Amino acid sequence: MHTKKTSIFALFLLTLIIALFPSCRKNDREAAELRYGFTTEPKTLDPLNTKNATADGRSILFNVFEGLVKPDTDGTLLPCVAESWTIEQDALVYTFTLREGVRFHDGSVVSAADVKFSLDTAAAAGFDGLNRIESVTITTDNRVRVTLKAPDLEFLPYITVGIVKAGNNDREKNIIGTGPFFIESFTSQRNLVLKKFDGYWQRHIAQPQDVPLLDKVTIMFYANVEAMMIALRSGNIDGANLVGSFAAQLDHRNFDVIDSYSAAVHLLALNNAAVPLDDIRVRRAINYGVDVQGIIDGAFFGNGVPSGSPIIPGLPAYYEASLSYPYDPQKARYLLAEAGFDNTRKPSLEITVPSEYTMHVDTAQVIVSQLEQIGITATVKLVDWNTWLSEIYRGRKFQATIISLDSPTVSARSFLTRYRSDNDSNFINFSNVDFDKVYEDLLTETDDAKRKLLYKDAQRIITADAASVYIQDILYYKVFRAGAFAGAKNYPLLVVDFSSIYRIQTN
């Protein structure tokens, strides 16, 4: 009888302890892991390396590193490592006041010296926008002044570049950021593990259990989307990004599917310096001969909206919606005849496509069929991603390719800068003196309304020159096991913000 009373009292005491101390209870959010699939792995883990050309790679760095400011879901730039800033002398001078107590993953506090080192290093590396910096000066222990070579009202989006520790010159191995996660391990061609950073600054201004809500994110790398689909169906991963043609293949009773745009320009990129594409009549013929809606219907199950601009529709203040070429095969054939081609002398076009991206391969196959109708013999050449980067993007050894071009910053200018004739990222060899002039004008224009008109002019020049065939901003889907995870956010950037995602508790 004494033993029974003791047992009842012990049970009561245990129940009371669990009620008073929630951390003793089972809490799925506190110990949750998300396994997420990617089809490409990062080329660098250094946020100050300009060679991080994959969207998946930038998505990883988005969760590990932070800049002085950080974009919100609507594109608004929010204070981050900097708690505030002032803009002076008609946007010639920007002064940033650092947030108190922001720590690196090794526990050290971010200083003005770290910010100066990061901005100086990024500017020297040739980061777009930061090459406009004249000087970075430390004015106090927590304040940094950035003076530009010329006024720039659109400078803030470029200050999202990751802040690193001063003097850290081995950033590929010594990966230390200030973001909500740190990299625990990276095994090439297998996985990368992100762990929650308990010293993250947002945890000290919000509730202790907030930001990030996941304990761990294991990113699994797959050779292609088909392999990733098998992993999804088998339960080896919990989520992934998919385009419509693949999302439609899933049983939606077993998966939660969340709409999101890629925030990237999907295009048939034409090498303007390659024969016969060096003839504007041929480029225009291809634009008239490609049925964009037919691509969306055939390769994306009808999920998508045509877009004829090198800027994404998600930046409506700058986007020009009236630029799509109408589908007109007859006009296309007329232009080819004017360029000297006929049934006995047909132009040929090789479309080189990164094989890892099934959506690009599917798009190329539809285009091959369409171009045949106007008298162009097109073929598809599949290459791996590394080959595409080295031979197509950097080497410019191609006629045409299918790709999606995104921006590392929430800036319309970032989508246009690659078309400058002297830009290293101008892999399509576009060259137009009128465009270069308009681009230089919008760099120095301080009137917001006039600058927006210059953006529209720049897009019209690119379209009139038929630089490439602009298809759409691809509709993506974030897919998760049904009822397992929630909180995913969409940005005007092609990123996955793991800090907002949480595991749904089931009792």
C-alpha positions as CSV (number, residue, x, y, z in Angstrom):
1,M,0.0,0.0,0.0
2,H,2.9,2.3,0.8
3,T,4.4,1.4,-2.6
4,K,1.1,2.3,-4.5
5,K,1.0,5.7,-2.8
6,T,4.6,6.4,-3.7
7,S,3.9,5.5,-7.3
8,I,0.9,7.7,-7.5
9,F,2.9,10.6,-6.0
10,A,5.8,10.0,-8.4
11,L,3.4,10.0,-11.4
12,F,1.8,13.3,-10.2
13,L,5.3,14.8,-9.7
14,L,6.4,13.8,-13.2
15,T,3.2,15.2,-14.7
16,L,3.7,18.5,-12.9
17,I,7.3,18.8,-14.1
18,I,6.3,18.2,-17.7
19,A,3.6,20.9,-17.4
20,L,5.9,23.4,-15.8
21,F,8.9,22.8,-18.1
22,P,7.7,22.4,-21.8
23,S,11.2,21.6,-22.9
24,C,10.8,18.2,-21.3
25,R,7.9,17.4,-23.5
26,K,8.2,15.9,-27.0
27,N,8.2,18.8,-29.4
28,D,8.5,18.1,-33.1
29,R,9.4,21.7,-33.9
30,E,12.4,21.7,-31.5
31,A,13.9,18.5,-32.9
32,A,12.7,18.5,-36.5
33,E,14.7,17.7,-39.5
34,L,13.7,18.5,-43.1
35,R,15.3,16.4,-45.9
36,Y,15.1,18.5,-49.1
37,G,16.1,17.6,-52.7
38,F,18.3,19.7,-55.0
39,T,19.4,18.8,-58.5
40,T,22.6,20.9,-58.5
41,E,25.1,21.4,-55.7
42,P,27.0,24.7,-54.8
43,K,30.0,25.5,-56.9
44,T,31.3,27.6,-54.0
45,L,30.4,28.1,-50.3
46,D,32.0,31.5,-50.3
47,P,29.4,34.3,-50.5
48,L,32.1,36.6,-51.9
49,N,32.9,34.4,-54.8
50,T,31.2,35.5,-58.0
51,K,31.4,32.0,-59.5
52,N,28.4,30.8,-57.5
53,A,26.3,30.5,-60.7
54,T,23.6,28.0,-59.5
55,A,20.4,29.0,-58.0
56,D,20.5,26.0,-55.6
57,G,23.9,27.2,-54.5
58,R,22.7,30.7,-53.8
59,S,19.7,29.2,-52.0
60,I,22.0,27.5,-49.5
61,L,24.1,30.6,-48.9
62,F,20.8,32.6,-48.4
63,N,20.3,30.5,-45.2
64,V,23.9,30.7,-44.0
65,F,25.0,34.3,-44.7
66,E,23.4,37.7,-44.4
67,G,24.0,41.2,-45.6
68,L,23.5,44.5,-44.1
69,V,20.0,44.3,-45.5
70,K,17.8,41.3,-46.5
71,P,14.8,41.1,-48.9
72,D,11.3,40.4,-47.6
73,T,8.8,38.3,-49.5
74,D,7.5,41.3,-51.4
75,G,10.9,42.5,-52.3
76,T,11.1,45.2,-49.6
77,L,14.6,45.5,-48.1
78,L,14.6,45.0,-44.4
79,P,17.3,45.8,-41.8
80,C,19.5,42.8,-41.1
81,V,23.1,43.0,-39.9
82,A,22.5,46.8,-40.1
83,E,19.7,48.0,-37.9
84,S,19.3,51.3,-39.8
85,W,20.9,53.4,-42.5
86,T,20.8,57.0,-43.9
87,I,21.2,58.1,-47.6
88,E,22.8,61.5,-48.2
89,Q,24.0,63.7,-51.0
90,D,21.4,62.5,-53.5
91,A,22.3,58.8,-52.9
92,L,26.1,59.3,-53.1
93,V,26.7,58.4,-49.5
94,Y,25.1,55.5,-47.5
95,T,25.8,55.2,-43.8
96,F,25.0,52.0,-42.0
97,T,24.5,51.5,-38.2
98,L,25.2,47.9,-37.2
99,R,22.8,45.9,-35.1
100,E,24.1,45.3,-31.6
101,G,25.0,41.7,-30.7
102,V,24.9,40.1,-34.1
103,R,27.2,37.0,-33.9
104,F,29.1,34.9,-36.4
105,H,28.6,31.1,-36.2
106,D,31.9,30.9,-34.2
107,G,30.4,33.1,-31.5
108,S,32.3,36.3,-32.2
109,V,30.5,39.6,-32.6
110,V,30.2,41.3,-36.0
111,S,32.2,44.5,-36.1
112,A,32.5,47.4,-38.5
113,A,35.9,46.0,-39.6
114,D,34.1,42.8,-40.7
115,V,31.7,44.8,-42.8
116,K,34.4,46.9,-44.4
117,F,36.4,43.8,-45.2
118,S,33.3,42.1,-46.8
119,L,32.3,45.0,-48.9
120,D,35.9,45.7,-50.0
121,T,36.4,42.1,-50.9
122,A,33.2,41.8,-52.8
123,A,33.8,45.0,-54.7
124,A,37.3,43.8,-55.7
125,A,35.8,40.5,-56.9
126,G,33.6,42.4,-59.3
127,F,30.2,41.9,-57.7
128,D,27.6,43.7,-59.7
129,G,26.7,47.1,-58.2
130,L,29.5,47.0,-55.7
131,N,31.9,48.1,-58.4
132,R,30.3,51.5,-58.0
133,I,31.9,51.9,-54.5
134,E,34.5,54.6,-54.1
135,S,35.4,53.9,-50.5
136,V,34.2,52.1,-47.3
137,T,35.0,54.0,-44.1
138,I,34.6,53.0,-40.5
139,T,33.3,56.0,-38.7
140,T,32.6,54.5,-35.3
141,D,32.7,51.0,-33.7
142,N,29.2,50.2,-35.1
143,R,29.0,52.5,-38.1
144,V,30.2,52.3,-41.7
145,R,30.0,54.9,-44.4
146,V,29.9,53.8,-48.1
147,T,30.7,56.5,-50.6
148,L,29.9,55.8,-54.2
149,K,31.6,57.0,-57.4
150,A,28.3,58.5,-58.5
151,P,24.8,58.8,-57.0
152,D,22.8,55.5,-57.1
153,L,19.3,55.3,-55.7
154,E,19.2,51.5,-56.3
155,F,22.4,50.7,-54.4
156,L,20.7,49.0,-51.4
157,P,19.8,45.7,-53.2
158,Y,23.5,45.0,-53.7
159,I,24.2,45.3,-50.0
160,T,22.6,41.9,-49.5
161,V,26.0,40.4,-50.1
162,G,27.0,38.1,-47.2
163,I,29.1,39.6,-44.3
164,V,32.1,37.5,-43.4
165,K,34.9,37.7,-40.8
166,A,37.7,40.2,-41.5
167,G,40.8,38.4,-42.7
168,N,39.0,35.2,-43.5
169,N,40.8,34.3,-46.7
170,D,40.0,30.6,-46.7
171,R,36.3,31.0,-46.9
172,E,35.7,27.7,-48.8
173,K,36.8,25.7,-45.8
174,N,36.2,28.2,-43.0
175,I,32.5,28.8,-43.6
176,I,31.4,31.3,-41.0
177,G,28.3,33.5,-41.5
178,T,25.6,35.1,-39.4
179,G,22.5,33.4,-40.8
180,P,20.0,31.1,-39.1
181,F,21.8,28.0,-40.1
182,F,25.5,26.9,-40.2
183,I,26.9,24.2,-42.5
184,E,27.7,21.1,-40.4
185,S,29.0,19.0,-43.3
186,F,29.1,18.9,-47.1
187,T,29.7,15.7,-49.1
188,S,29.9,16.4,-52.8
189,Q,27.4,14.5,-55.0
190,R,25.6,13.4,-51.8
191,N,24.4,15.9,-49.3
192,L,24.9,19.1,-47.3
193,V,23.7,19.4,-43.7
194,L,22.5,22.7,-42.2
195,K,22.2,23.0,-38.4
196,K,20.3,25.6,-36.4
197,F,22.4,28.4,-35.1
198,D,21.4,28.9,-31.5
199,G,23.2,32.3,-31.4
200,Y,21.2,33.7,-34.3
201,W,20.3,37.4,-33.6
202,Q,16.6,37.1,-34.4
203,R,16.2,34.5,-31.6
204,H,17.1,37.3,-29.1
205,I,14.4,39.7,-30.4
206,A,11.6,37.1,-30.9
207,Q,10.4,34.2,-28.8
208,P,13.2,31.8,-28.0
209,Q,11.7,28.9,-30.1
210,D,11.6,31.1,-33.2
211,V,13.9,31.5,-36.2
212,P,14.8,29.0,-37.3
213,L,12.1,26.5,-36.4
214,L,13.9,23.5,-37.8
215,D,16.8,21.9,-36.0
216,K,18.4,20.5,-39.1
217,V,18.1,20.6,-42.9
218,T,19.7,17.8,-44.9
219,I,19.9,18.8,-48.6
220,M,20.2,15.8,-50.8
221,F,21.7,16.1,-54.3
222,Y,20.3,14.2,-57.2
223,A,21.6,13.8,-60.8
224,N,18.3,14.8,-62.3
225,V,14.6,15.5,-61.4
226,E,13.6,11.9,-62.2
227,A,15.9,10.6,-59.5
228,M,14.6,13.2,-57.1
229,M,11.0,12.2,-57.9
230,I,11.8,8.6,-56.9
231,A,13.2,9.9,-53.6
232,L,10.1,11.9,-53.0
233,R,7.7,9.0,-53.6
234,S,9.8,6.6,-51.6
235,G,10.0,9.0,-48.6
236,N,13.8,9.4,-48.8
237,I,13.2,13.2,-48.8
238,D,10.5,15.3,-47.4
239,G,10.3,18.1,-50.0
240,A,11.7,19.6,-53.2
241,N,11.1,22.3,-55.8
242,L,9.3,21.0,-58.9
243,V,8.0,22.5,-62.1
244,G,4.4,21.9,-63.2
245,S,5.0,18.8,-65.4
246,F,6.5,17.0,-62.4
247,A,4.3,18.3,-59.7
248,A,1.3,17.1,-61.8
249,Q,2.7,13.5,-61.7
250,L,2.5,13.4,-57.9
251,D,-0.6,12.0,-56.0
252,H,-1.7,15.2,-54.3
253,R,-3.3,13.2,-51.5
254,N,0.2,12.4,-50.4
255,F,1.9,15.8,-51.0
256,D,1.2,19.4,-50.2
257,V,1.9,21.6,-53.3
258,I,2.6,25.3,-52.9
259,D,2.7,27.7,-55.9
260,S,5.7,29.9,-56.4
261,Y,7.4,31.6,-59.3
262,S,11.0,30.9,-60.1
263,A,11.8,34.7,-60.2
264,A,13.9,33.9,-63.2
265,V,13.7,34.6,-66.9
266,H,13.2,31.4,-68.9
267,L,14.6,31.9,-72.4
268,L,16.0,30.4,-75.6
269,A,19.3,32.2,-75.4
270,L,20.8,33.0,-78.8
271,N,24.5,33.6,-79.3
272,N,24.3,36.9,-81.2
273,A,27.9,36.4,-82.5
274,A,27.4,32.9,-83.9
275,V,26.5,32.2,-87.5
276,P,23.6,32.5,-88.6
277,L,22.4,34.2,-85.5
278,D,24.7,37.2,-86.1
279,D,22.0,38.2,-88.7
280,I,19.2,40.0,-86.9
281,R,16.7,38.7,-89.5
282,V,17.4,35.1,-88.4
283,R,17.0,36.0,-84.7
284,R,13.7,37.8,-85.4
285,A,12.5,34.8,-87.5
286,I,13.2,32.5,-84.6
287,N,11.2,34.8,-82.3
288,Y,8.3,34.8,-84.7
289,G,8.6,31.0,-85.2
290,V,8.5,30.0,-81.5
291,D,5.1,29.5,-80.1
292,V,5.6,30.4,-76.4
293,Q,2.1,29.3,-75.4
294,G,2.8,26.0,-77.2
295,I,5.9,25.6,-75.0
296,I,3.9,26.2,-71.8
297,D,1.2,23.8,-72.9
298,G,3.5,21.1,-74.1
299,A,6.3,21.2,-71.6
300,F,4.6,22.7,-68.5
301,F,1.1,21.2,-68.6
302,G,-0.3,24.7,-69.4
303,N,1.0,26.1,-66.1
304,G,2.6,29.4,-66.9
305,V,2.1,32.9,-68.4
306,P,4.1,34.1,-71.5
307,S,6.6,36.9,-70.8
308,G,8.6,38.6,-73.5
309,S,11.0,40.6,-71.3
310,P,14.5,40.1,-69.9
311,I,13.0,41.3,-66.6
312,I,10.7,39.2,-64.4
313,P,7.0,40.2,-64.1
314,G,7.6,40.1,-60.3
315,L,9.2,43.6,-60.5
316,P,6.1,45.3,-61.9
317,A,7.4,48.9,-61.6
318,Y,10.1,48.1,-64.1
319,Y,8.7,45.3,-66.2
320,E,7.4,46.0,-69.7
321,A,4.5,43.6,-70.4
322,S,4.0,44.4,-74.1
323,L,7.1,43.0,-75.7
324,S,6.3,39.4,-76.7
325,Y,6.7,38.5,-80.3
326,P,3.4,37.2,-81.8
327,Y,3.5,33.7,-83.1
328,D,3.7,34.2,-86.9
329,P,5.3,31.4,-88.9
330,Q,4.6,33.1,-92.2
331,K,6.6,36.2,-91.2
332,A,9.3,34.0,-89.8
333,R,9.7,32.2,-93.2
334,Y,9.7,35.6,-95.0
335,L,12.6,36.9,-92.8
336,L,14.6,33.7,-93.4
337,A,14.1,34.1,-97.1
338,E,15.2,37.7,-96.9
339,A,18.3,36.4,-95.1
340,G,19.1,34.1,-98.0
341,F,17.6,30.8,-96.8
342,D,15.2,28.6,-98.7
343,N,14.2,24.9,-99.0
344,T,17.5,24.0,-100.6
345,R,19.6,26.0,-98.1
346,K,18.1,25.7,-94.6
347,P,19.7,27.2,-91.5
348,S,20.7,24.8,-88.8
349,L,20.6,25.5,-85.0
350,E,22.2,23.4,-82.3
351,I,20.5,24.0,-78.9
352,T,22.8,23.0,-76.1
353,V,20.9,22.1,-72.9
354,P,22.1,21.2,-69.3
355,S,20.7,17.6,-69.0
356,E,20.1,17.9,-65.3
357,Y,17.2,20.3,-66.0
358,T,14.4,18.2,-67.5
359,M,12.2,21.3,-68.0
360,H,14.9,22.9,-70.3
361,V,15.2,19.6,-72.2
362,D,11.5,19.4,-72.7
363,T,11.4,23.1,-73.8
364,A,14.2,22.4,-76.3
365,Q,12.3,19.5,-77.8
366,V,9.2,21.5,-78.3
367,I,11.2,24.3,-80.0
368,V,12.9,21.9,-82.3
369,S,9.5,20.8,-83.6
370,Q,8.3,24.4,-83.9
371,L,11.4,25.6,-85.8
372,E,11.0,22.8,-88.3
373,Q,7.7,24.3,-89.4
374,I,9.5,27.5,-90.5
375,G,12.4,25.8,-92.2
376,I,15.1,25.7,-89.5
377,T,16.8,22.3,-88.8
378,A,17.3,22.3,-85.0
379,T,18.9,19.7,-82.9
380,V,19.4,19.2,-79.1
381,K,22.8,18.6,-77.6
382,L,22.7,17.5,-73.9
383,V,25.7,18.4,-71.7
384,D,26.2,18.1,-67.9
385,W,26.0,21.2,-65.8
386,N,29.7,21.7,-65.3
387,T,30.2,21.5,-69.1
388,W,27.4,24.0,-69.6
389,L,29.1,26.5,-67.2
390,S,32.5,26.1,-68.7
391,E,31.7,25.9,-72.4
392,I,28.4,27.8,-72.8
393,Y,28.3,30.4,-70.0
394,R,32.0,31.2,-69.7
395,G,33.4,29.9,-73.0
396,R,30.5,31.2,-75.2
397,K,30.9,28.2,-77.5
398,F,27.4,27.6,-78.6
399,Q,24.6,28.7,-81.0
400,A,21.6,28.5,-78.7
401,T,20.7,27.2,-75.2
402,I,17.7,26.9,-72.9
403,I,18.2,28.3,-69.4
404,S,16.6,30.3,-66.7
405,L,18.4,33.5,-65.7
406,D,17.7,34.7,-62.2
407,S,19.2,37.6,-60.1
408,P,21.2,37.3,-56.9
409,T,19.5,40.6,-55.8
410,V,16.0,42.0,-55.8
411,S,16.9,44.5,-58.5
412,A,15.6,45.0,-62.1
413,R,19.0,46.3,-63.0
414,S,20.6,42.9,-62.2
415,F,18.5,41.4,-65.0
416,L,19.7,44.0,-67.5
417,T,23.4,44.3,-66.6
418,R,24.3,41.1,-68.4
419,Y,23.4,42.8,-71.7
420,R,26.0,45.4,-71.5
421,S,28.5,44.8,-74.3
422,D,31.5,44.9,-71.9
423,N,30.0,42.7,-69.2
424,D,31.7,39.3,-68.5
425,S,28.3,37.7,-67.9
426,N,27.1,38.7,-71.4
427,F,27.4,35.2,-72.6
428,I,25.0,35.7,-75.6
429,N,27.4,38.4,-77.0
430,F,24.6,41.0,-77.2
431,S,26.0,44.3,-78.4
432,N,24.0,47.5,-78.9
433,V,25.3,51.0,-78.5
434,D,21.8,52.4,-77.8
435,F,21.3,49.9,-75.0
436,D,24.7,50.7,-73.5
437,K,23.8,54.4,-73.5
438,V,20.4,53.9,-71.9
439,Y,21.9,51.6,-69.3
440,E,24.5,54.2,-68.4
441,D,21.8,56.8,-68.2
442,L,19.7,54.8,-65.7
443,L,22.8,54.4,-63.5
444,T,23.0,58.1,-63.0
445,E,19.4,59.1,-63.2
446,T,18.2,60.2,-59.7
447,D,14.5,60.9,-60.7
448,D,12.6,57.7,-59.9
449,A,9.9,58.2,-62.6
450,K,12.5,58.9,-65.3
451,R,14.6,55.9,-64.3
452,K,11.6,53.6,-64.7
453,L,11.0,54.9,-68.2
454,L,14.7,54.2,-69.0
455,Y,14.1,50.6,-67.8
456,K,11.2,50.3,-70.3
457,D,13.4,51.7,-73.1
458,A,16.2,49.2,-72.3
459,Q,13.8,46.3,-72.6
460,R,12.4,47.6,-75.9
461,I,15.9,47.8,-77.4
462,I,16.7,44.2,-76.4
463,T,13.4,43.0,-77.8
464,A,13.8,44.9,-81.1
465,D,17.2,43.4,-81.5
466,A,15.7,39.9,-80.9
467,A,18.6,39.2,-78.5
468,S,16.9,36.0,-77.4
469,V,13.5,34.4,-77.2
470,Y,11.9,35.2,-73.8
471,I,9.5,32.6,-72.7
472,Q,8.2,32.9,-69.1
473,D,8.9,33.2,-65.4
474,I,8.5,29.5,-64.7
475,L,5.8,28.5,-62.2
476,Y,7.5,26.4,-59.6
477,Y,6.0,24.4,-56.8
478,K,7.4,23.7,-53.4
479,V,6.3,20.2,-52.6
480,F,6.2,18.6,-49.1
481,R,4.9,15.3,-47.6
482,A,1.2,15.9,-46.9
483,G,0.6,17.4,-43.5
484,A,4.3,17.2,-42.5
485,F,5.7,20.7,-43.0
486,A,4.4,24.3,-43.3
487,G,5.6,27.9,-43.3
488,A,7.3,28.0,-46.7
489,K,7.7,31.5,-48.1
490,N,8.1,32.8,-51.6
491,Y,10.5,35.6,-52.5
492,P,11.2,37.5,-55.7
493,L,14.4,35.5,-55.7
494,L,14.9,31.8,-56.6
495,V,15.7,30.7,-53.0
496,V,14.3,28.4,-50.3
497,D,14.1,30.1,-46.9
498,F,14.5,27.2,-44.5
499,S,14.3,29.4,-41.5
500,S,10.5,29.9,-41.8
501,I,9.6,26.2,-42.4
502,Y,8.5,24.1,-39.5
503,R,7.4,20.6,-38.9
504,I,3.7,20.2,-38.1
505,Q,3.2,18.6,-34.7
506,T,1.1,15.5,-34.7
507,N,-0.3,14.1,-31.5
